Amino acid sequence: MKRFLMILPLAAMTTACVEANPNTVGGATVGAIAGAALDDDDRVRGAVTGAVVGGVAGTLLGRSQQNPDQCVYQDRYGNRYVADCP
């Protein structure tokens, strides 16, 4: 448990530099919690595995809910918005 608590701030610092999809972050968070709770032998390994699986699942589910006729655009200021594809 101590190793997990030491890794958590390091992971938070590295992910703070990247703008992430909320579905990915939510999936990774739920996966890490579930993985740590379910793996009795090595909770850190369970948390990492759960975070990876949950992040991938969250990304794929988030994309599947997006309308295929919609595209994500980014303006010159870095703001993202969704509009009809050309």
KEZALO-589042 format. One line per 10 residues: number of its first residue (from 1); their letters; for each residue x, z, y of N, C-alpha, C, O, CB. Coordinates in steps of 0.2 Angstrom, whole numbers. Atoms other than C-alpha are relative to their C-alpha. Glycine has a CB too. Layout:
N
NUM) a) X Z Y X Z Y X Z Y X Z Y X Z Y ~ ...
end
This chain:
86
1) mkrflmilpl) 4 0 -6 0 0 0 4 0 6 3 -3 11 -5 6 0 ~ -4 0 -6 14 4 12 3 -7 1 4 -9 7 6 5 -1 ~ -3 7 -1 22 -14 9 -6 -4 4 -4 -8 8 2 -3 -6 ~ 5 4 -3 5 -21 13 -1 1 8 -2 -3 12 -7 1 -3 ~ 0 -2 -7 4 -11 29 6 -3 5 5 -4 11 -1 7 1 ~ -6 3 -3 21 -17 34 0 -7 1 2 -10 6 7 2 -3 ~ 1 7 -1 17 -35 31 -5 -2 5 -5 -8 8 -1 -3 -7 ~ 6 2 -4 1 -35 40 2 -2 8 0 -7 10 -5 5 0 ~ -2 2 -7 9 -34 58 4 -6 1 3 -10 5 3 6 3 ~ -4 6 0 21 -47 54 -4 -7 -1 -3 -12 2 6 0 -6
11) aamttacvea) 4 6 1 8 -59 48 -4 -1 6 -6 -7 8 -5 1 -6 ~ 4 1 -7 -2 -56 64 4 -3 5 1 -7 9 -3 7 2 ~ -5 3 -5 13 -60 75 1 -7 -1 1 -11 3 6 4 0 ~ -1 7 1 16 -76 66 -6 -5 1 -6 -10 3 3 -1 -7 ~ 6 4 -1 -2 -82 66 -3 0 7 -7 -4 9 -5 3 -4 ~ 2 0 -7 -4 -77 84 2 -6 4 -1 -8 10 2 6 4 ~ -3 5 -4 6 -92 90 -4 -7 -2 -3 -12 2 7 -1 -2 ~ 4 6 2 -6 -105 81 -7 1 2 -10 6 0 1 -1 -7 ~ 8 0 -1 -24 -109 86 -3 -2 -6 -2 -8 -9 -2 -5 6 ~ 3 1 7 -33 -108 70 -8 -1 0 -11 1 5 2 6 -4
21) npntvggatv) 7 1 1 -50 -113 64 -3 7 -2 0 10 -6 -1 -5 -5 ~ 3 -6 1 -62 -98 64 -2 1 -7 -2 6 -10 -6 1 4 ~ 2 0 7 -68 -103 47 6 2 -5 6 5 -10 -3 -7 -3 ~ -6 -1 4 -50 -103 40 2 8 1 4 11 -4 6 -4 2 ~ -2 -7 -1 -46 -86 48 -5 5 -4 -3 10 -7 0 2 7 ~ 5 -4 4 -62 -78 41 0 0 -7 0 5 -10 -7 -2 2 ~ -1 1 7 -59 -85 24 6 4 -2 6 7 -8 0 -7 -2 ~ -6 -3 1 -42 -79 24 0 8 0 3 11 -4 6 -2 4 ~ 1 -8 -1 -47 -61 30 -4 2 -6 -2 7 -9 -3 1 6 ~ 4 -3 5 -60 -59 17 3 -1 -7 3 3 -11 -7 -4 -1
31) gaiagaaldd) -4 1 6 -49 -67 3 5 6 -1 7 8 -6 3 -6 0 ~ -5 -5 1 -35 -55 7 -3 7 -1 0 11 -6 4 1 7 ~ 3 -6 2 -46 -40 7 -3 1 -7 -1 6 -11 -6 2 5 ~ 2 0 7 -54 -45 -9 6 0 -5 5 3 -10 -5 -6 -1 ~ -5 0 4 -38 -49 -17 4 6 -1 6 8 -6 5 -6 2 ~ -3 -6 1 -30 -33 -13 -4 5 -4 -1 10 -7 2 3 7 ~ 4 -4 3 -45 -24 -19 0 -1 -8 -1 4 -12 -7 0 3 ~ 1 2 7 -46 -33 -36 7 0 -4 6 1 -10 -3 -7 0 ~ -7 0 4 -27 -34 -41 3 7 0 5 10 5 5 -5 3 ~ -2 -7 1 -23 -16 -47 8 0 -1 11 5 1 -4 3 -6
41) ddrvrgavtg) -7 0 1 -5 -21 -52 4 0 6 9 4 7 2 -5 -5 ~ -4 2 -6 2 -28 -36 -5 -2 5 -7 -8 6 5 -5 -1 ~ 5 2 -5 -10 -27 -21 3 -5 5 -1 -8 8 -2 7 3 ~ -3 4 -5 2 -36 -10 -1 -8 -3 -3 -12 1 7 1 2 ~ 1 7 3 2 -51 -22 -7 -2 0 -9 -8 1 3 0 -7 ~ 7 2 0 -17 -50 -23 -2 -2 7 -6 -6 8 -4 6 -3 ~ 2 2 -7 -19 -50 -4 3 -7 2 -1 -10 5 3 6 4 ~ -3 7 -2 -7 -65 -2 -4 -5 -4 -6 -10 0 7 0 -2 ~ 4 5 4 -16 -75 -16 -7 0 3 -9 -6 4 0 2 -7 ~ 7 0 -3 -33 -70 -9 0 -3 7 -5 -7 8 -3 7 0
51) avvggvagtl) 0 3 -7 -28 -75 9 1 -8 -1 -3 -11 3 5 3 4 ~ -1 7 1 -22 -92 3 -6 -3 -3 -9 -8 0 6 -1 -5 ~ 6 3 3 -37 -96 -8 -6 1 5 -10 -4 6 -2 4 -6 ~ 5 -1 -4 -49 -89 5 1 -4 6 -4 -7 9 -1 7 3 ~ -1 5 -5 -41 -99 19 -1 -7 -1 -4 -11 3 7 1 3 ~ 2 7 2 -42 -115 10 -8 -1 -1 -10 -6 1 4 -2 -7 ~ 7 0 1 -60 -111 5 -4 0 7 -8 -4 8 -3 5 -5 ~ 3 0 -7 -65 -107 23 1 -7 4 -4 -9 7 3 6 4 ~ -1 6 -3 -57 -123 29 -4 -5 -3 -8 -9 1 7 -2 0 ~ 4 5 3 -66 -134 17 -7 1 1 -11 -4 2 2 0 -8
61) lgrsqqnpdq) 7 -1 -1 -82 -126 19 -2 -1 7 -8 -3 9 -2 8 -2 ~ 1 2 -7 -81 -127 38 0 -7 1 -4 -9 5 6 4 4 ~ 0 7 -1 -77 -145 37 -6 -3 -3 -9 -8 0 6 -3 -3 ~ 6 3 3 -92 -148 25 -6 1 4 -11 -3 3 0 3 -7 ~ 6 -1 -4 -104 -141 38 0 -4 6 -5 -4 10 0 7 1 ~ 0 4 -6 -98 -152 52 -3 -7 -1 -3 -10 -7 7 -1 2 ~ 3 7 1 -108 -168 55 5 -5 0 9 -5 4 -5 -1 6 ~ -5 5 1 -99 -183 49 0 -5 6 5 -9 7 -1 -4 -6 ~ 0 5 -6 -104 -193 65 3 3 6 3 0 11 -7 -2 1 ~ -3 -4 -6 -96 -180 76 8 0 -1 10 1 -6 -3 7 0
71) cvyqdrygnr) -8 0 0 -77 -180 81 2 5 5 -2 7 9 3 -7 2 ~ -3 -5 -5 -67 -167 89 5 -3 4 10 -6 2 4 6 -5 ~ -5 3 -5 -58 -172 105 3 6 3 1 11 4 -4 -5 5 ~ -4 -5 -4 -45 -163 115 2 -4 7 4 -9 7 6 2 -3 ~ -2 3 -6 -43 -166 134 7 2 2 10 5 -2 -5 2 6 ~ -7 -1 -2 -27 -166 144 2 7 1 8 9 2 1 -4 6 ~ -1 -7 -1 -29 -147 147 0 4 -6 1 10 -6 -5 2 5 ~ 0 -3 6 -30 -143 129 -7 3 -2 -7 6 -8 5 6 0 ~ 7 -3 2 -49 -139 128 -2 -5 -5 -2 -11 -4 -4 0 6 ~ 3 4 5 -57 -145 113 -8 0 0 -11 4 2 2 2 -7
81) yvadcp) 8 1 0 -75 -152 111 -2 -5 -5 2 -9 -7 -2 -2 8 ~ 3 5 5 -86 -161 99 -5 -4 3 -9 -2 7 -3 5 -6 ~ 5 5 -3 -95 -177 103 0 -5 -5 3 -5 -10 3 -3 7 ~ 1 6 5 -101 -193 94 6 -4 0 10 -5 5 -6 -4 3 ~ -5 4 2 -88 -203 86 -1 -7 3 -7 -9 3 2 -1 -7 ~ 1 7 -3 -85 -221 94 -2 -5 -6 -3 -10 -4 6 -2 3
end
